[in-house]
Amino acid sequence: MYASEWENGKRAISDRYAVILRQLLGVTDTELRGAPLAAAPPSADGYDELLSRIDSAGSVSEPMVEALNDQTELLRTMDRQMGAAGLVDQMTGHLSALEDALNFTVLPTARRPVALALAGASTLAAWQAIDSGAVERAWRHYELAKRAARDAEAPMYLAHAMAEQAYVLCEAGRPSLGVDLVRSAQHTLARDGSPRLRAWLYAAEAEMCAHAGLPDDCRRALDAAGASIPSDSGDRDPDMLSIFLNGAHLIRWRGNVLALLGDAEAVTSLYDALQAVDPTFVRAQGGLHADLAQAHLARAEYDDANTHLRQARLLASRTGSVRQRRRVDLLSARL
């Protein structure tokens, strides 16, 4: 009854129900309720308010930026374990604080660390929005991440944001344009950046090529990713914490891409990845089971596919992943 009255505008959504609905639907308060009322007009000249905000931003010290980055890291950890749907409010507030700090920080030397922090947080927020099915919000967050990366003169962050934005295009049915955007990101990085990021960009290119029906280009990119990945046991670069990638992760990614191509090798790669997957990457586990279902479907092994689809659906529900639930539904229709 309430849902009908909310939809027809006969009853306003109370704060109590808004909290529940935001977490259930993975939307912001503005998206749930509609556009907010216009703010009261500023004072006659506005200089006092402007200077107050500039002074406030000027107090964002190095320890404060570290604290903001720590908050991003906490949200990243919560996201991979519990999913994005319940983090919308926290992420929105965090981005707002970072964006305000950057907008009112004056000197370039003070802006760069804030801009880097905003770039990293914005790509995380964008990926969460993709997972929640909020593609327009995801696109806007990537645009914010790119602006922040340019402000920080950080080509690694810019290339990462561009390549992840290609996933929005792919989800929207434009994988060929996604291929072009990932390759543009590689061109932006040129010879700068870490080997781990270059490997990540090649793997992203391979995935876009698989969706775009370019199998030869896909395999070349996969080989390039394998040749670029560092041999150490780490999975993150100190200067690029947004990237999680090591040999085991790349095996899983390779299996995912080969499954998209219908390659028989995919099953072996994916089962190897299943043995090595970090149990804290709950959403990644769900994706891995969906990959295995797709690989088994390509081989007409329907019982095995159904087993992995059930597990994928369970994990997608656990994390509230709209993106994974949609994929599971599409694969289930092929059984």
C-alpha positions in Angstrom: 0.0 0.0 0.0 2.8 2.5 1.0 4.7 1.7 -2.2 1.7 2.6 -4.4 1.1 5.9 -2.5 4.9 6.8 -2.7 4.8 6.1 -6.5 1.7 8.3 -7.0 3.0 11.1 -4.8 0.2 10.7 -2.3 2.5 10.0 0.6 6.0 11.3 1.3 8.7 8.8 2.1 9.6 9.2 5.8 13.2 9.3 7.0 12.7 5.9 8.6 11.6 4.2 5.4 14.1 6.2 3.3 17.0 4.6 5.2 15.6 1.1 4.5 14.9 1.8 0.8 18.3 3.4 0.1 20.1 0.3 1.3 17.6 -2.1 -0.4 17.8 -0.3 -3.8 21.3 1.0 -3.6 20.3 4.6 -4.4 21.1 8.0 -3.0 18.6 10.1 -1.1 18.3 12.5 -4.0 17.6 9.5 -6.4 15.0 8.1 -4.0 13.1 11.3 -3.2 13.7 13.4 -6.3 15.6 16.6 -6.6 16.0 18.5 -3.3 14.5 21.9 -2.7 16.5 24.9 -3.8 18.9 26.2 -1.2 18.3 29.5 0.3 20.0 32.4 -1.6 23.4 33.4 -0.3 24.0 36.7 1.4 24.4 39.9 -0.6 28.0 39.5 -1.6 28.9 36.0 -0.3 32.5 36.8 0.4 32.3 35.9 4.1 31.0 32.5 3.3 33.5 32.0 0.5 36.5 33.0 2.7 35.1 30.7 5.4 35.1 27.7 3.1 38.6 28.6 1.7 39.9 28.8 5.3 38.3 25.5 6.1 39.7 23.8 3.1 43.1 25.3 3.9 43.1 23.3 7.2 43.1 20.0 5.3 46.5 18.9 6.3 48.5 15.9 5.2 47.3 13.8 8.2 43.7 14.8 7.3 44.2 13.6 3.7 45.6 10.4 5.1 42.5 10.0 7.2 40.3 10.6 4.2 42.3 7.9 2.2 41.9 5.5 5.2 38.1 6.1 5.0 38.2 5.2 1.3 40.1 2.1 2.1 37.6 1.1 4.8 34.7 1.6 2.3 36.6 -0.5 -0.3 37.0 -3.3 2.2 33.4 -3.2 3.2 32.3 -3.1 -0.4 34.2 -6.3 -1.5 32.9 -8.2 1.6 29.3 -7.0 1.9 28.5 -5.3 -1.4 27.7 -1.7 -2.4 24.0 -1.4 -1.7 24.4 -0.5 2.0 27.2 1.9 1.5 25.5 4.5 -0.7 25.0 7.1 2.0 28.5 6.8 3.4 30.1 6.9 0.0 28.0 10.0 -1.0 29.0 11.9 2.2 32.7 10.9 1.7 32.8 12.1 -1.9 31.0 15.4 -0.9 33.6 16.1 1.8 36.5 15.4 -0.6 34.9 17.5 -3.5 34.3 20.4 -1.2 37.9 20.3 0.1 39.2 20.3 -3.5 36.8 23.0 -4.7 38.0 25.5 -2.1 41.7 24.6 -1.8 43.6 27.4 -3.5 47.3 26.5 -4.1 48.3 23.7 -6.5 50.7 22.1 -4.0 47.8 21.7 -1.6 45.3 20.6 -4.2 47.3 17.7 -5.6 46.9 15.3 -2.6 43.2 16.2 -2.2 42.7 15.6 -5.9 44.4 12.2 -5.7 42.2 11.2 -2.8 39.1 12.3 -4.7 40.2 10.4 -7.8 40.6 7.2 -5.9 37.3 7.6 -4.0 35.4 8.5 -7.1 36.4 5.4 -9.1 35.4 3.3 -6.1 32.0 5.0 -5.9 31.6 4.6 -9.7 32.2 0.9 -9.5 29.8 0.6 -6.7 27.2 2.4 -8.7 27.7 0.0 -11.7 27.2 -2.9 -9.3 24.0 -1.3 -8.0 22.7 -0.7 -11.6 22.9 3.1 -11.3 24.7 3.6 -14.6 24.2 7.4 -14.9 25.6 7.9 -11.4 28.5 5.7 -12.3 29.3 7.7 -15.4 29.2 11.0 -13.4 31.5 9.6 -10.8 34.0 8.6 -13.5 33.9 12.0 -15.0 34.6 13.4 -11.5 37.5 11.0 -11.1 39.0 12.0 -14.4 38.8 15.7 -13.6 40.4 15.1 -10.2 43.2 13.0 -11.8 43.9 15.8 -14.3 44.0 18.3 -11.5 46.5 16.1 -9.7 48.5 15.6 -12.9 48.3 11.8 -12.2 48.2 9.8 -15.5 47.9 6.5 -13.7 44.7 7.6 -12.0 43.4 9.1 -15.2 44.1 5.9 -17.2 42.4 3.8 -14.5 39.3 6.0 -14.4 39.0 6.0 -18.3 39.4 2.2 -18.5 36.8 1.5 -15.8 34.4 3.9 -17.4 34.5 1.6 -20.5 32.6 -0.9 -18.4 29.6 1.5 -18.3 29.7 1.6 -22.1 29.9 -2.2 -22.2 27.0 -2.6 -19.8 25.0 -0.2 -22.0 25.6 -2.3 -25.1 28.5 -0.4 -26.6 31.5 -2.7 -26.1 33.3 -1.5 -29.3 33.3 2.1 -27.9 34.6 0.6 -24.6 37.5 -1.0 -26.5 38.3 2.4 -28.0 38.2 4.1 -24.5 40.5 1.4 -22.9 43.0 1.9 -25.7 42.8 5.6 -25.3 43.6 5.1 -21.6 46.6 3.0 -22.6 47.7 5.8 -24.9 47.2 8.3 -22.0 49.5 6.3 -19.8 52.1 5.8 -22.5 55.2 4.4 -20.9 54.4 5.8 -17.5 52.8 3.9 -14.7 53.5 0.6 -13.0 53.7 -2.8 -14.7 50.7 -3.9 -12.6 48.5 -1.1 -14.0 49.7 -1.9 -17.5 48.7 -5.5 -17.0 45.3 -4.4 -15.6 44.7 -2.2 -18.7 45.6 -5.1 -21.1 43.2 -7.4 -19.2 40.4 -4.8 -19.3 41.1 -4.4 -23.1 40.8 -8.2 -23.5 37.5 -8.2 -21.7 36.1 -5.4 -23.8 37.3 -7.2 -27.0 35.6 -10.4 -25.9 32.3 -8.5 -25.6 32.9 -6.7 -28.9 33.4 -10.0 -30.8 37.2 -9.5 -31.4 38.7 -12.8 -30.4 42.1 -12.3 -32.0 42.6 -8.9 -30.4 41.3 -10.4 -27.1 43.9 -13.1 -27.0 46.7 -10.7 -27.9 45.7 -8.4 -25.0 45.5 -11.4 -22.6 49.1 -12.4 -23.6 50.2 -8.8 -23.1 48.6 -8.8 -19.6 50.4 -12.0 -18.7 53.7 -10.6 -19.9 53.3 -7.4 -17.9 52.2 -8.7 -14.5 54.9 -8.4 -11.9 56.3 -11.7 -10.6 56.2 -10.7 -6.9 53.5 -12.0 -4.6 51.9 -8.6 -3.9 48.6 -7.5 -5.5 48.7 -3.7 -5.0 51.0 -0.8 -5.8 51.7 1.8 -3.1 50.9 4.6 -5.6 47.8 2.9 -7.1 45.7 1.3 -4.3 42.7 1.1 -6.5 44.2 -1.8 -8.4 44.0 -5.3 -7.1 45.9 -7.6 -9.4 48.4 -10.5 -9.1 49.0 -13.7 -10.9 46.1 -15.5 -9.2 43.7 -12.6 -10.0 44.9 -12.6 -13.6 44.2 -16.3 -13.9 40.6 -15.6 -12.8 40.3 -12.7 -15.2 41.7 -14.8 -18.0 39.2 -17.5 -17.3 36.4 -14.9 -17.3 37.4 -13.6 -20.7 37.9 -17.1 -22.2 34.4 -18.0 -21.0 33.0 -15.0 -22.8 34.7 -16.4 -26.0 33.4 -19.9 -25.3 37.0 -21.2 -25.2 37.3 -24.7 -23.7 40.4 -23.6 -21.7 38.2 -21.3 -19.6 37.1 -24.1 -17.3 40.6 -25.1 -16.2 41.6 -21.5 -15.6 38.5 -20.8 -13.6 38.8 -23.8 -11.3 42.4 -22.9 -10.6 41.2 -19.4 -9.7 38.4 -20.8 -7.5 41.1 -22.6 -5.4 43.1 -19.5 -5.0 40.4 -16.8 -4.5 40.7 -14.6 -1.4 37.5 -15.5 0.7 37.1 -11.8 1.6 36.4 -11.0 -2.0 32.8 -12.1 -1.8 31.5 -10.4 -4.9 34.5 -11.6 -6.9 33.6 -15.2 -5.8 30.1 -14.7 -7.1 31.5 -13.5 -10.4 33.8 -16.5 -10.5 30.8 -18.9 -10.1 29.0 -17.0 -12.9 32.0 -17.4 -15.1 32.1 -21.1 -14.4 28.5 -21.4 -15.2 29.1 -19.7 -18.5 32.1 -21.9 -19.3 30.1 -25.1 -18.6 27.2 -23.8 -20.7 29.5 -23.4 -23.6 30.4 -27.1 -23.3 26.7 -28.1 -22.8 27.5 -29.3 -19.3 24.2 -28.1 -17.9 24.2 -29.8 -14.5 27.6 -28.2 -13.6 26.4 -24.9 -15.0 23.3 -25.0 -12.8 25.3 -25.8 -9.7 27.5 -22.7 -10.2 24.5 -20.5 -11.1 22.9 -21.4 -7.8 26.1 -20.4 -5.9 26.4 -17.2 -8.0 22.8 -16.2 -7.3 23.3 -16.8 -3.5 26.4 -14.6 -3.4 24.8 -11.9 -5.6 21.9 -11.7 -3.2 24.3 -11.6 -0.3 26.1 -8.6 -1.7 23.1 -7.0 -3.3 24.8 -6.9 -6.7 22.2 -5.9 -9.3 24.9 -6.4 -12.0 25.6 -10.0 -11.0 21.9 -10.8 -10.5 21.2 -9.6 -14.1 24.0 -11.8 -15.4 22.8 -14.8 -13.5 19.3 -14.3 -14.9 20.7 -14.1 -18.4 22.7 -17.3 -18.0 19.8 -19.1 -16.3 17.7 -18.4 -19.4 20.1 -20.5 -21.4 19.6 -23.7 -19.3 
